[in-house]
Amino acid sequence: MKRKIVVAAVTAAVLIGGGTATAVAFADGHGRDSHDDSSRATTDVGHDDSSRNATAHVGLDDAVEAAVKAVPGTVTEAERDDEDDKPVWELDVYGSDRTWHDVTVDARSAKVLGTHASDDNDDRSRHAPRSAPVPLGAAVDAALRAVPGTVTSIELDDTVGRSGALHWEVDITGKDGNRHELNVDAKTAAVTADRPDDGRHGDDD
């Protein structure tokens, strides 16, 4: 109702004196006092953004907490994904029972949707690192200090590559809107950029 009144007032002003009305409309759209109302109206009309925010609001910390409550152990990998068109977190947990578990957490409610224990033929039982001096939470903190934003995946990796040592691979959607890939040293928590992506290479095969 308030927005309709403002629009009506501006319309009336246009009829009375065009130049002045333009200045009033500009101040209303960008002034400190009216900014909240205008942005709220934009969100209501532009339902795509609000829908996207509403579909997945469970962050990595909450997903990890839910996973280790269901399967006590150490999370070595977590990734935001879609399952049956629903946002989920997929986590690898090396359990206190010395078994690898796959845990799926609803990214809207933090409810554990399922767990699956691996068998002896799982490659992780032979090759995957099970822990690190720098735990997942500390690696996330270090990565976010370097690039503020939202973590969408993290993995403990000991593959000899760019870092050449045990490290956490962290994907972040930055506050700048770009995707950033970081390596966090699993012994020192030192952060290095892996392969920054500004979204312009998403179509590459």
Order of alpha helices (4+ residues) and beta strands (2+ residues): alpha-alpha-alpha-alpha-alpha-beta-beta-beta-beta-alpha-alpha-beta-beta-beta-beta
